[in-house]
């Protein structure tokens, strides 16, 4: 096999490792970047998401590591913990046949294990800005031998508010170093970093005519806000992707959409910042192994997911930031594979979407929503794992019908029982009431009250009428008998509020005395 990475100056052990990763022909950004990094030049690389940036900086850094020095020599900063884990994994695979130690440091991870890994001789460290700065302040990360620093997805680090931490980290590094900045966009704040902390950087700009990958088919549908979930379900049934990511703007919406899809029978999971780290990593791994059909995520959480075979991205919400659209859509169509991006656009979103369209430099076509008839045809023709959806939906429907039948049966039985009771009661009323023996006569609460009344002190008729007259109407219409112990003995009273009634009862008893 003629591996063209050798022509770029990549050493044999690295070529052997990347061949097992199916790296044979370098991407455009790799062709431009690798030789310049090996020459020790600072680079500003403006490239699309999914264009092979990790290999562009990872391969030459691995080759440039001094194997005799077991101290940190390269520092790679990423905006999210998921991306840090992903990049570290890729670097490990690329350096499989070299004595290069790597580790990832990030929040919600054991800092003790990170310190141990650094002490054991990690030479390439990948991490989120916050945790890297924490190690520097703790003096558990020695920066004296750092020769390479990479700012991966710098524009996203700016969006997430990490830019001040990035500047602090850069200031702590040796001035004699190679600085590599990779970004899909170039906001003014990133330009200032390039000017202040880079030495005569060369700019590599790949495919600037459009900011999204050409192999991605981009379409949008006009929808009403209250039908978004229904249309999402229909579009999934029609497209039947091998793997799919659905993007929402908020955590709350992510949870709602995931719950809805789960009820519809999909194997769907949610991914956002509120999930703990272990849960997020498990979800990502399951998604990579195709154990999850649909992953519903926020922009930030999805930044660490690199999957070459992701075939469909759905923007359930139009992104609030124009660059977020680029990053979302860039999840699909990787490594030369084809992909599709769908956006659901409401009337309130249309102007924002037109601005995104202008920003990415692509005319995104509008399509008609699929009809119910066409959706049903697609479901009937489903195969593979999508054939399970119609089975699962059938089970859900059967459970609903069965539950409805059971509920109707219960209601029917209850109505029959009620009617029988009413009939029995009517018959009993028509019978002559004969006196019963005390043994057969059921307990009557009113009889008990009457017996207690015999022990009450004498109450004259005038005071009693006055008392009843002064009571609220509701207390007379809805009597609730109570037995209250007083110093004169047990007394019976009808009312609602125990405390106020007791006070009035005492006044009533005292007023009725001779």
N, C-alpha and C positions, 0 to 999 in steps of 0.2 A: 504494500500500500504506500503510495507516494503522498506523504503528509506534508502539506505546504507550509506548516508552521516552522519547519526546519529552515525554510528560505528566509524567515523573518529573524533568524538568529536564536531561536528557542532550542535549548540543549536537549540531548537525547533522552535523559531520564524523564524530563517533563513531557516530551512528545509521546513517550511510551505510556505515560499515565493518562494523557488526554485522548489518546486513541481509544482507550476503553470507555471514554465518555462520548465517543463518536465525534470528537473534534478533529476534522481532517482538513477542511477548508476554512480559513479565517474569514470573519466578517469584515466589512469595510472599516469599521472603527478599530478592529484589532490590527488590520494591515497598517493603518495610519499611526496607531499609538505605540505598539510594542517596540519597534525599532528606536523610537525617540525616547521611551522610558529607559531602555537599555543604555542609551547614550547619556542618561542623567539629566534630561531636560524637563522643566516644568511644563505642564500641559493644562489647557482649558478645553475640555471635550464637550461639545454640544451635540448630543445624540439622542435618538429615540429610545424610549424604554423598550427593553427586550432586544437590543442590538448587539449584545455580547460584551457589555462594559466590564463585567467581572473578569473575564479572560483578558481584556485589554490592559487592565492594571495588575491583575493577579499573576499572570504568567511571568512578566518581566521582573516583578518584585521577588517572586520565589527564586528565580535564577540569580538575582543580585544579592541574596542573603549570604552573609559570611557565616559558614557553618562552624567556624571555630569559636564564634562569640555566642554564648548562650544567654543573651540579654535581648530585650525588645528592640527590634531594628525597623519595624514597619507598623504604622498605626492607621487603621481604616475606620473612618467614622461613618455611621449610617443613621438615618432618622428614626428607625424603629428597631426594637429588640428582635422581631421576626426576621428582618432583613439582615441583622447582625449574625444571627444563627445560620441563615442561608448562605451568606458570603463566606463565613468561617468553614462551613461544610464543603463549599466548592473549592476553597483554598486547600483544604485537607486532601481532597480527591486529586487535585492537580499536582500536589507535592508528595504523592503516594510513595514514590521511589527515591525520595530525598530525605535527609535527616533534618527536616524542618518541623518545629513544634508550633502549633497554633492554638489559640483559644478565643472565646467570645466572652465579652463582659457586658452586662446589661441589667437594668432594673428588675426587681422581683426575682432575682436569681441569687443563689448562695454566694455571698462575697468571700466567704472563707475558701470555698472551692476555687474561686477565681484567683485568689492570692496564692494558693498552692500551685495552680497551673503556671502562674507567672514565675514563681520561685523555681519551678522545675525546668525553666529554660525556654518559655514560649518566646519565639522571635517575631511572630506576626500576630498582632492583637487587633481584633475587630470588635467594635462596641458602639453603643449609643453615647452621645456626648455627655449626658448627665453622669453615667456610671464611670466613664473614662476620667472625667474631671474629678470625681470622688476619689478614685484610686490615686490620681496625681496629688491631691491634697493630703491623702493619708500617707503618701510616700511609699505606697506599695507598688507603684508603677514608675520605674526608673526611665526617664525620657532622654538621658544623656547620650544614648547610642541610636536614637531614632534617626534613620536616614531617609525614610519615605513616609509621607502622610497623604492619605487619600480622603477627599470629601466626596462621598458617593451620594448622589441625589441631593445635591446642595440646595436646590430650590425648595425641596420639601422640608429640609431642616430649617430653612428660613421661615416657611409657613407655620411650622410647629413651634416656633419661638426658641429654637436652640442656637441661634446664630451668635448670641453673646457668649455662650458656653464654648462654642467652636473657636471663637477668637481667643478666649482665655487659654484653651488647649494649645493653639498654635503659638501663642506667646511663650509657652513653657518649653517649646521644642528647640533644638539647636538651629541656628540660622543657616547652617550649611546642610541643606536637605533637598530632597526632590518633593515638590508639592504637585499633586494631581487632583484636578477638580472636574467632576463629572456632573452634568446637569442637563435636563431636558429643555429647560428655559434659563434665561439669564436676567433675573431682576436686578435693579440698580444696587441693592445691598450686596448681592453676590459679586457684582462688578467691582465694588469698593474693596472687598476682600482680596480679589485677584490683584488689584492695583497695589494694595498695602502689603500683602504677605507672600507674593510670588515674584520670582526673579526671571524677568524677560520670558514670560510664558508664551508658548506657541499655541495657537488656537486651531482646533480641529472641529470643523462643523460638517456633519453628515446629513445629507438630504434635507436641506432647509426649506425647500419649496412647500412641502407639507410636513406637519409636525406629528402626524400619525402614520403608522405603517401602511404601505400601499396594498398589502395583501389582506387588509381588513375591510370587509364590506360593512359600511356604516349606513344605518337607516333609522328613521324615527316614526313614531305613531302618535297622532293626536288623540288624547283620551280625556275623559272627564275625571275629576279627582276621586269621585266615589266609585269608579269602576276600574281603578288601577290594578287592584289585586286580581280581579276576575280576568282582565286582559293579560296580566302576567301569566296566570295559569294557562290561558288559551295559547299564548305564544310559546310557552314551554312544550305544550303538547304538539304544536305544529313543528317546531324546530328540532325537538328531541336531541339536544346536544349530548356529546360524550361527557363533557364536563361544563359547568356553567357557574359564573359568579354574578350575583345580583347586588348592585350597589345602592345603598340608602344614605341619606345625609346625616341621620341621627341614630343613636343607639336604640332609642325607643321604637323607631320605625323598623329597624333591623329585627328586633324581637317580634314585632307584630307580623311582619312578612314571613319570617321563619315559622312562626306558629301556624299561620294560615296554610303555608305549603305543606307542613307536616300533617295537618288535618286533611289535606287533599291527597295524602298518600305518598308524597315525595320523601326521599331520604335527604332532609335539609338540615343544615346547622347554621348557627349564628356566630359571627366573629366580630368582636368590637373590644374597645378598651376596658370595659367592665368585667370581661372574663379574666380569670386568674391566668398566670403565665402557663402553667402546666396544661390547663384546659385548652388554651389557644394553640399551643404546640401540638397537642394531640389532634385537634381539629384539622390543622394544616396537614399533618402527616396522613390522616385518613383521607383528606381531599386529594392529596398527591397520589394515593394508592387507589383512587376511584371508588372508595367506599362511601363517598358522599356524592349525590347527584347535583345538588344545588347548594352553594355556599353563599349565604347572605352576609354582607360585610359593609363596614364603614371604610372610608378612604384610608385612614391612618392604619387600620389593622391589616389591610390588604397589601400594604407596601412591601411586606416581606415574602410575598408568595410569587415564586418564579416557576411557572409550569408551561413547558413548551407546547403541550397538547391541549391547552385550554381553548375550546372551540367557540364559546359564546360568552359575551359580557352583556348584561342588561342594566342600563341605568334606570332603576325604578324611580329615582329622583334625579332631576337635572342638577348637576353639581353646581355648588355656589361659587366655585372658583374655576376660571377657564382652564387653568393648567391641570386641575384635577381630572378634567375630561381626558386629557392626553394620557395621564397616568392610568386611569381606569381602562381606557380602550387598549392601552399598551400591554395589558395583561394577556390579551389574545394575539394571534398572528405572530408568535415568536418563532425564532430559528427557521424562518422561511415558510412556516406553516400558514395555511389560510385560517381566517377567523371572521367572526361577525360581531358587530356591536349594535345593540338596539337601545334606543332611548324613548322613554314614555314622557310625552310633553303635554302638559295641561295648558289651558288658556293663559294662566298666570306666568307660565314658564317660557312662552314662545319668544319673547324679546331677548331673554337671557340666552336662549338656545341659539338664536341668530348671531349673537355676539360670539358665542363659542365657535360657531361655524366659520365666522370671519377670522377668528384667532387661529384656528388650526389650518386654514387655507384649503378647505375641502368643502365642496357642495354636497351636503348630506341629503339624500333623497327621502321624501315622505312616502310611506306606503299605507295602503288601506288595511284596517284591522281584519283578521280572518273571520269569516262567518261561522256561525254555530255548526252549520252543515259541514263545512270544510274541516273544522276542528274534530268533529265526530269521525269523519273519514280518516283523518290522521291517527286518531286513537285506535280505530279498528285495525289500521295497517301497521301499528307499532310493532317493533321487534326488539330483541335483545332485552336490556334492562328496562326499556321503556314499555315493554309489554306488561310489566308488573304494575304499572300505573293504573291501567284499566281494571286489572284484577283487584288491586287495592281499593280503587274507587268503588268497584262493585261491592266489596266487603263492607266498606263504609256505608254505602247506600243500603245494603241489606240490614246492617245493624240499625240504621235509622228507621227502616220500615218495621223491623222486628220490635224495636223499642216503641214505635208508635202503636203497633198492634197490642203490645202488652199494656201500654198505657190506656188504650181504648177499652181493652178487656176489663182493666181495673175500674175504669170509670163506669162501665156498663154494670159490673157487679155491684158497685157502690150505689148506683141509681136503683137497681133492683132491690137491694137491701133496704134503702131508704123508703121505697114505695111499700115494701112489705111491712115495715115498721109503722108507717102512717095508717095502713089498712088495719093492722092489729090494734092500734090505739083507738081508731074509730069504733071498732067492734066492742072494745072494752067500755067505751063511754055509753054505749047503748044498753049495757047490762045494768041490772039493779045492783046498787052498792049494798052489800050485806056486811054487817059488822064482823070483823075478824078477831080471832083470839090474839092476845098480846104476843104469844109465841110466834104466830104466823105473820104478824104485822111488821112490815119493814121499818127500819129506823127513819124517823122524820125529824129533821133539824128544827122545824117550826114548833114541834111538840116540846123539844128541849128548851127552846126559847120561852115557851109559855110557862113551863115549870120554873124557869129562872125568874120570870116576871112575878111569880107569887111572892118571891122574897124581896121585891123592890119596895121601898117606902111608898106611902100614899101620895098620889099625884092627882090634883084636882083637875076637872075637865077644862076649865077656862085656860089654865096655864098650858095644858097639853095642846089645845087648839092653837094658842098663840105661838107655841114652839113650832108646830108643824107648818103654820102659816109663814113663819120667818125662814124656813129652810129653802135652799135653792131647788128649783124645779127638777133638775136632773137627779137630785138625791131622792126625791119622792118617786120619780118615774123609774129609777134604777136602784132599788133598795139593795143594800149589802149588809145583812145583819152582823153585828159584832157583839161579843160579850166582854164587858170591861169590868174589872174588879175595882170597886171603890171602897172607901172606909165604911160605907153603909151596907156593903155586901155586893153580890154580882148584879150588874145592870145591863140591860139590852139596849142597843142603839143602832140606828140605821144611818149610814153615811159613807163618805169616801175617805176623807183625810183623818187619820187616826188621832193625830195630836190635837188639831183644832176641834174635832168632835168631842174629845174627852173634856176639853175645857168648857165647851158649851153644855155638855151633859151634866157636869158638876154644877154649873150655874142653874140648869134646869131643875136638878134634884133639890138644890137648896131653896129655889123659888117655890117648889111645890110642897114644902113642909108646912105643917100646922104649928 
